[in-house]
Amino acid sequence: MKRTTNKKFILILLLSLSLFLISGCALFDVKIGIDSNNTAYLSYHLEMDVSEYNAHQQHNFKHALFEMAVHYHENLGFSVNLETDSNPLTLTAEKRINNNSFENAFESLKTMLSDEKMTIFMQVDMAEVNYPRQSAYIISAQADIPRILKSNDLDELPPGLRRSLDEAIKTSTGTITINIPADEIVSASHDAEILTGYAGMEVPLSFTGQTSFELSAIRNMPDGVSDGSIGGVIQQQLRALFPNNDDSFIEEQLRFQEVAVKISLAAAVLIIITIAITIIVAIVKRRRKINYL
């Protein structure tokens, strides 16, 4: 029989435990991203030093971590790793969704981050645009821990844990780490860098106010194009027409296609300008003729 747990209570408990000990004794990390296999992931890591607490308090902490592990695994589909036999106590909960393309992984990540049952984010905005040889994307999110705590019934917490929450909330912090494939960072709200084909950014997570971040980056497509883009369609057509030619030939043909498109656009603009000038000249001549009469 599957156990059921109040999801709001579990979320409060997760946040409360992460706040419980002062800085240096507790660690709460949130990691989001897409790996090289187009797997989207969301993970929470909680590490607690309970050496200063008595056996009864330690038992309560272990039980709380166990309840969280059960909830995230059975109700939300996370894989969990719980270590309570030694100090510090640790819990890692990770949700991974496999995909066959970066585009699908991007959508999967958006779905996870927007799901209120499993995320700390109150608002998530993500968008991606494919070009013939590159993909541009932007991801922004906002977490509001005080709002989450306020919107739930804190009286459900055990009295001791509630007091600890009230005492620790003013000094506690966490970290959000983002890693998404990229070749160039366009803009970032926090310090970000490209490492081995990934845009990495670390954001301090506040428990006393809002935490927001934004990352915009460009990713080069495999073979220069995305299969779902217009350029990808052109490339597939060229490979069908010239099956015996190598990639350099296909790339040369793609460049030729791009030049042809640009010339066509320039010609169209020139025609429009010519027509406009002709109309203006005709109007001026007509006005002069009317004035003459």
Residue pairs with C-beta under 8 A, 6 or more apart in sequence:
2 74
2 75
3 70
3 74
4 75
5 67
5 70
5 71
5 75
6 156
7 71
7 75
7 117
8 152
8 153
8 156
9 152
9 156
9 157
10 67
10 68
10 71
10 72
11 120
11 148
11 152
12 148
12 149
12 152
12 154
12 156
12 157
13 64
13 67
13 68
13 157
13 161
14 44
14 46
14 68
15 120
15 145
15 148
15 149
15 207
16 157
16 161
16 162
16 164
16 165
17 26
17 46
17 48
17 61
17 64
17 65
17 68
17 161
18 26
18 28
18 46
18 172
18 174
18 207
19 26
19 28
19 164
19 165
19 168
19 169
19 172
19 207
20 26
20 48
20 161
20 164
20 165
20 168
21 48
21 49
21 168
22 168
22 171
22 172
23 171
23 172
23 173
25 48
25 49
26 46
26 47
26 48
26 49
26 172
27 45
27 46
27 47
27 48
27 174
28 44
28 45
28 46
28 47
28 172
28 174
28 175
28 205
29 43
29 44
29 45
29 174
29 175
29 176
29 177
30 42
30 43
30 44
30 120
30 174
30 175
30 176
30 177
30 205
31 41
31 42
31 43
31 45
31 176
31 177
31 178
31 179
32 41
32 42
32 43
32 109
32 112
32 113
32 176
32 177
32 178
32 179
33 40
33 41
33 109
33 177
33 178
33 179
33 180
33 198
34 40
34 41
34 102
34 105
34 106
34 109
34 179
34 180
34 181
35 41
35 179
36 181
36 197
37 98
38 98
38 99
38 100
38 101
38 102
38 104
38 105
39 96
39 97
39 98
39 99
39 105
40 96
40 97
40 99
40 105
40 106
40 108
40 109
40 112
41 94
41 95
41 96
41 97
41 109
42 94
42 95
42 109
42 112
42 113
42 118
42 119
43 92
43 93
43 94
43 95
44 72
44 91
44 92
44 93
44 94
45 90
45 91
45 92
46 65
46 90
46 91
46 92
47 88
47 89
47 90
48 61
48 88
48 89
48 90
49 87
49 88
50 57
50 58
50 61
50 87
50 88
50 89
51 87
53 61
57 160
60 158
60 160
60 161
61 89
62 84
62 89
64 161
65 82
65 84
65 89
65 91
66 82
66 84
68 91
68 93
69 80
69 82
69 91
69 93
72 78
72 80
72 93
72 118
73 79
73 80
73 93
75 117
76 95
76 117
76 118
77 95
78 93
78 94
78 95
78 118
79 93
79 94
79 95
79 96
80 91
80 92
80 93
80 94
81 90
81 91
81 92
82 90
82 91
83 89
83 90
83 91
95 112
95 118
97 105
97 108
97 109
97 111
97 112
99 105
99 108
101 227
101 228
102 135
102 181
102 219
103 128
103 130
103 135
103 226
103 228
106 126
106 128
106 137
109 126
109 139
110 124
110 126
112 118
112 119
113 119
113 121
113 124
113 126
113 141
114 121
114 124
120 143
120 145
120 148
121 141
121 142
121 143
122 142
122 143
122 144
122 147
122 148
123 141
123 142
124 139
124 140
124 141
124 142
125 138
125 139
125 140
125 141
126 137
126 138
126 139
126 140
127 137
127 138
128 135
128 136
128 137
128 138
129 135
129 136
129 137
130 221
130 226
130 228
130 229
131 226
131 229
131 231
132 221
132 224
132 225
132 226
132 229
132 230
132 231
132 232
132 234
132 254
132 258
133 220
133 221
133 224
133 225
133 231
134 218
134 219
134 220
134 221
135 218
135 219
135 220
135 221
135 226
136 186
136 216
136 217
136 218
136 219
137 180
137 216
137 217
137 219
138 214
138 215
138 216
139 178
139 180
139 214
139 215
139 216
140 189
140 212
140 213
140 214
140 215
141 212
141 213
142 210
142 211
142 212
143 176
143 205
143 210
143 211
143 212
144 209
144 210
144 211
145 205
145 206
145 207
145 208
145 211
146 207
146 208
146 209
149 165
154 162
154 165
155 162
157 165
169 207
169 208
170 208
172 207
173 204
173 205
173 206
173 207
174 204
174 205
174 207
175 202
175 203
175 204
175 205
176 202
176 203
176 204
176 205
176 211
176 213
177 200
177 201
177 202
177 203
178 199
178 200
178 201
178 202
178 203
178 213
178 215
179 198
179 199
179 200
180 198
180 199
180 215
180 217
181 197
181 198
181 199
181 219
182 194
182 197
182 198
182 199
182 217
182 218
182 219
183 194
183 197
183 217
183 218
183 219
183 220
184 194
184 217
184 218
185 192
185 193
185 194
185 199
185 215
185 216
185 217
186 216
186 217
186 218
187 214
187 215
187 216
188 199
188 201
188 214
188 215
188 216
189 201
189 203
189 212
189 213
189 214
189 215
190 201
190 202
190 203
190 213
191 201
191 202
192 199
192 200
192 201
192 215
193 199
193 200
194 200
199 215
199 217
201 213
201 215
203 211
203 213
204 211
205 211
221 229
221 232
223 235
223 247
224 231
224 235
224 251
224 254
225 231
225 232
225 234
225 235
225 254
226 232
227 236
231 254
234 254
234 257
235 250
235 254
238 250
238 253
238 254
239 250
242 249
242 250
242 253
